[in-house]
């Protein structure tokens, strides 16, 4: 299916031009980009470009069309920031609990025990603030299978309501924010709520067959009614304080239009827009927080707490880090997360084959899955999004633990915070320039971005695919490889940069230190190691976690904050003590007694 583009900006000479419909007033059925356009540099031509959508008025089920009412907005300016669309939505209050969280999406009712065990392990590593967004597999034995998985208050029979409530309570007791999947766009024929009169009609009156396989599309007006019925019941039954309201921000309003003339607002995408906005507002009012699927999320910015910030392009990972629209229009209104899931960002349909997936083809193009993970994290930071777990491990190191310790301390300083400066590095001149100059001169294509926030946080991200970038940050010089970055702000310094000719990662925050030497021994901040490790404050002592394969791990004595003789209590992954040792100190370095079976080392005087 092709829902067209949302809009665009054309460059002509030294001015920028945008043309948009007024989507708040339009009475049209759909938006049309007859000429098409592409982000792909290989497809860009010097000829004309369609930058303004047209609209279509299609016949309702009674054979009539709505009366036309449109307003088109054209803007011409030498500054690109002046031609970007404005979103006149009220600025919501930042949800502080959610601002602390990284995101995870997944889970099913058939695997409650395994999932709890995973989260206990994450908790043991000191991971605390996670918005756990369970997917549709909590409502049906088989994810999106032959059972109802929307418009119901009872979870999958394989588990049952009581078991799921207990499971969610245990997650909350660990300090996490678990939420359930909701969806008011898909209705299954086997569902108790199913009625043909609840199904959308196409232009001309036929039943609309398009939806997820095994489902029919629910009328947008019915979506508001169903949400009002089920959200309070779900919140009360399962104690959830948030929801992952799937689909609503992933489709443009003109992608879900009901043409049933028996209902008010038929044949108008504006009806869908207002209905879906109301669903999100009601979900937020009921649960306290709501996230959605994203890609058309800018149209709903501030109505939801955030969305998966996916880019609508065939190869998103090759899109330049042109961040102004996101940071100046969307970012002040909501807290988007990741670049959607890593499999949606690192994807290349052109390179896929019978033996190679879309994701493997994309990862191969950027240099393998570890580099793909680096690019995903770099893009997340450049666009000011919350961290999202990828579920991937590198060299035996749990990738989600790394994501948490590298991004969570930073995102607290930028989530819904105003960006006071956005600049791009022009490699030809060595200067930092604004978006307009970067676009006109082409510097933005290297994706070397600097952003400063009102909190004092400064972020440098090298999104170039093949060029390094040296930056001065916090009084030090960093060599950022492709997909490298450095963040310096109040109480935090984090970077992924070159050290002694090889890449390494480090994050120093108020309560934790993280390092990943990536297999080559280096001195990195307070660490001397060849692997990955965490140091966390624990009252008057410290907790040290070696991660994955580590053959040497020394920590600066000053970072441990302990004077005199240092004792180490060795613990396994259950927390049970497996031994005690005196810590060898030499030249100001405390050598950690790592070894088989040692999950955590408690350091005490």
SULLINUR-V201443 format. One line per field, one symbol per residue. ss: DSSP state (h for helix, s for strand, l for the rest). phi: phi as a letter, one per 20 degrees, with the letter a starting at -180 (. if undefined). psi: psi as a letter, one per 30 degrees, with the letter a starting at -180 (. if undefined). Layout:
# SULLINUR-V201443
ss->???
phi->???
psi->???
This chain:
# SULLINUR-V201443
ss->llllllllssssllsssssssllllllllsssllllllllhhhllllllllllssslllllllllllllllssssssllhhhlllllllllllllhhhhllsssslllhhhhhhhhhhhhhhhhlllllssssllhhhllllllllllllllllllllllhhhhhhhhhhhhhlllsssssslllssslllllllhhhslslllllslllllllsssslhhhhhhhhhhhhhhhhhhhllllssslllllllhhhlllllllllllllhhhhhhhhhhhhhhhhhhhllsssllllhhhhsllslssslllllllhhhlllllhhhhhhhllllllsllllhhhhllllllllllllhhhhhhhhhllhhhhhhhhhhhhhhlllslsllllssllsshhhhhhhhhhhhhlllllllssssssssllllssslhhhhhhhlhhhhlssssssllllsssssllllllsssssllsssssllllsssssllssssssssllssssssslllssssslllllsssllsssllsssssssllssssssslllllsssshhhhllllllssssslllllsssssslsssllsssllllllllsssssl
phi->.cemeeqacddcmdcdccccfeffdgdfebdcdffmabefgfefdfffceddfeccddfffenddffebbcdddccafdffedffddeegffffefffffeedccqnbffcffffffffffffffnfcdceeefefffdbgdgleecfcclbddfggfdnffffffffffffffnedecdfcadcdcefeffefbgfeefdegnofgeeeafgncdffggffgffffffegffffffdmfdabdefmgeedfgfecdedfffdfmfmdffffgfffffgfffffffeobbdcenodfffdgnedfrbfeeeebfcgfeffeedffffedegfdbdfclcmfgfeeebbffefbfdcfffffffffeoofffffffffffgffemeffcfdmdddlnefffffgffedgfeffecgmefeebccceeffdmeecfffffffenfffelddccddffnfdcdceefebdebecdblncddeefgmeabccbgmbccbcbeclncfbcbbdcfdbccbbelncfbecledcbdcdacccfbmedcdddfdmecebbdcggfffmcdnfddcdecefenffcrcbfefdbmnddefeerfneebdedcf
psi->ljgalfalkkkjbglkkkklljfffkglelkkiefllkfkeffklfalkjfklllkjlkafgflllkkjlkkjkkklfkefffkkkjhkkjlkkjeeeffklkkkaklffheeeeeeefeeeeffgkejkjjjkaffffkekkhahlkglhlgkakffeleeeeeeeeeeeeffglikllkljhfkkkfflffkkfffklklkfflkjfkakkgllkkkeefeeeeefeeeeeeeeefgkglljjleegfklegfikkgjfflkgkgkfeeeeeeeeeeeeeeeeeefkklaelegfffgkfelflljikkileieffklijfeeeffeeefflilkahaleffeikjffflaffkleeeeeeeefgleeeeeeeeeeeeeeghlllkkfgkkkhfkjeeeeeefeeefeffffjgkkjfkjlkkjfefglklleeeeeefgffffhjkkkklfffkkkkkjgkfgklkklkkhglkkjjlkgllkkkajgkjkljlkjhglklkkjjaeglkkkjfhfkkljjbgkjlgbklkkkkibfalkkjkkbjkfkjkkkeeffgklakkkkjklafffkkglklkkkkkggkjjkillkfjekjkkl.
